[in-house]
Amino acid sequence: MSHDLFSSLDSFAAVSAVSSSLLVRDMAGEYRPADADEVLQAAQRVLAGRVRGTDVLSSPAVVKDFLRARLGALPHEVFAVVHVDAQHRVVDYVEMFRGTVTQTSVYPREVVKDALLKGSAAVLLVHNHPSGAAEPSRADELLTQNLKQALGLVDVRVLDHLIVAGATVLSFAERGLI
């Protein structure tokens, strides 16, 4: 039995010495260097775990890191909602709508329906700008007001609307736009 353990350790050490990259274990139990997609997926899982169940208001940096990793490099627009409970702990992150390079259609009815389904006390609205420009458009501001009004009818507060543009995350709340 000790022979098997040492054989495994020897093979692990050999792979580690050859490569300074992160390793993953395949179905046969052998270690190999992880490819870029595997590393990004693992990072997203770690960040999602840190975001879910955390206090959003005391940890905006974690939320922004999660959103950068999730949306920052996408070549198309995505509109997402971060649902939070009454203590502002994250309940869920849902990518609701996918668009083109320059726009996405958002349906307030669907956002309200999802907030009710999740039992959200409040939400963070999120979308990305693949262009890399984080500045909100007039359409972004109008959408935020429409969603705030629609969600307000069912007692769900809009805490913020965040725009992710590459490594930059712009907060409507920090800008005084909410």
C-alpha positions in Angstrom: 0.0 0.0 0.0 2.8 2.4 0.8 4.2 1.7 -2.7 1.0 3.1 -4.3 1.2 6.2 -2.1 4.8 6.9 -3.0 4.1 6.2 -6.7 1.3 8.8 -6.7 3.5 11.3 -4.9 6.4 10.7 -7.3 4.1 11.2 -10.3 2.7 14.4 -8.7 6.2 15.7 -8.0 7.3 15.0 -11.6 4.4 16.9 -13.0 4.9 19.7 -10.5 8.6 20.0 -11.4 7.8 20.2 -15.1 5.1 22.8 -14.9 4.6 25.8 -12.6 1.0 26.2 -13.7 -2.1 25.1 -11.8 -2.9 21.4 -12.0 -6.2 19.5 -12.4 -6.8 15.8 -12.0 -8.4 14.0 -15.0 -10.8 11.1 -14.9 -7.9 8.6 -14.7 -6.5 10.3 -11.6 -3.5 11.7 -13.4 -2.5 15.4 -12.9 -2.1 17.7 -15.9 -1.7 21.5 -16.3 -5.1 23.3 -16.3 -6.1 25.2 -19.4 -7.1 28.9 -19.2 -10.9 28.1 -19.3 -10.6 25.7 -16.3 -8.7 28.3 -14.3 -11.3 30.9 -15.0 -14.2 28.6 -14.2 -12.5 27.6 -10.9 -12.0 31.3 -10.1 -15.6 32.1 -10.8 -16.7 29.2 -8.5 -14.5 30.6 -5.7 -15.8 34.1 -6.1 -19.4 33.0 -6.3 -18.9 31.1 -3.1 -17.6 34.2 -1.4 -20.4 36.3 -2.7 -23.3 33.9 -1.9 -24.4 34.3 1.7 -22.1 37.3 2.4 -23.1 40.8 3.5 -23.1 42.7 0.3 -23.0 46.1 1.9 -19.9 45.5 4.0 -18.1 43.8 1.1 -18.6 45.7 -2.1 -15.0 44.8 -3.3 -15.9 41.0 -3.3 -19.1 41.7 -5.3 -17.1 43.9 -7.8 -14.4 41.2 -8.1 -17.1 38.6 -8.8 -18.7 40.8 -11.4 -15.4 41.6 -13.1 -14.6 37.9 -13.4 -18.1 37.0 -14.6 -18.8 39.8 -17.1 -15.7 41.8 -17.7 -14.4 40.0 -20.7 -17.7 39.0 -22.4 -18.0 40.1 -26.1 -21.8 40.7 -25.7 -24.0 42.5 -23.3 -25.6 40.6 -20.4 -28.1 42.0 -17.9 -28.0 40.2 -14.5 -29.6 40.6 -11.1 -28.0 39.9 -7.7 -30.9 39.0 -5.4 -30.4 39.7 -1.7 -32.4 39.0 1.5 -33.6 41.4 4.2 -30.1 41.3 5.8 -28.5 42.0 2.4 -27.0 38.6 2.0 -26.7 37.3 -1.5 -29.5 34.8 -2.3 -28.7 34.3 -6.0 -27.0 35.7 -9.1 -29.1 35.4 -12.3 -28.0 36.4 -15.8 -31.4 37.2 -17.1 -30.9 38.7 -20.6 -28.2 38.4 -23.3 -27.8 40.9 -26.1 -25.5 42.1 -28.8 -22.2 44.0 -28.7 -24.0 47.3 -28.0 -27.4 46.5 -26.4 -29.6 44.1 -24.7 -33.4 44.1 -24.2 -34.5 44.0 -20.6 -38.1 43.2 -19.6 -39.2 44.7 -16.2 -42.0 42.1 -15.9 -39.4 39.3 -15.9 -37.2 41.0 -13.4 -40.1 41.5 -11.0 -41.3 37.9 -11.5 -37.8 36.6 -10.8 -37.4 38.8 -7.7 -40.7 37.5 -6.3 -39.7 33.9 -7.1 -36.4 34.3 -5.2 -38.1 36.1 -2.3 -35.8 39.0 -2.7 -35.9 41.9 -0.3 -33.7 43.9 -2.6 -31.6 43.6 -5.8 -28.5 44.8 -7.4 -28.9 45.4 -11.1 -25.9 44.6 -13.2 -24.9 44.8 -16.9 -21.7 45.0 -18.9 -20.4 47.2 -21.6 -18.2 45.2 -23.9 -17.0 48.5 -25.4 -14.9 49.1 -22.3 -16.6 52.4 -21.6 -18.3 52.3 -18.1 -20.2 55.5 -18.4 -24.0 55.0 -18.2 -26.1 56.0 -21.2 -29.3 57.8 -20.9 -31.0 54.5 -21.7 -29.2 52.9 -18.7 -30.5 55.6 -16.4 -34.1 55.3 -17.7 -34.0 51.5 -17.4 -32.8 51.8 -13.8 -35.7 54.2 -12.9 -38.2 51.9 -14.7 -37.0 48.9 -12.8 -36.8 50.7 -9.5 -40.4 51.8 -10.0 -41.6 48.3 -11.0 -39.8 46.5 -8.2 -41.0 49.2 -5.7 -44.6 48.2 -6.4 -43.8 44.7 -4.9 -41.6 46.1 -2.1 -38.3 45.1 -3.6 -35.6 47.8 -3.2 -33.0 48.5 -5.9 -29.8 49.0 -4.0 -27.5 49.7 -6.9 -27.0 49.3 -10.7 -23.5 48.3 -11.6 -21.9 48.6 -15.0 -18.9 46.3 -15.7 -16.6 47.5 -18.4 -13.5 45.3 -18.5 -11.7 45.8 -15.1 -13.8 48.9 -14.3 -17.1 48.6 -12.3 -19.2 51.8 -12.1 -21.8 52.1 -9.3 -24.9 54.2 -9.8 -25.3 54.5 -6.0 -21.7 55.8 -5.7 -22.5 58.4 -8.4 -25.8 59.4 -6.7 -27.9 58.1 -9.7 -30.1 55.9 -7.5 
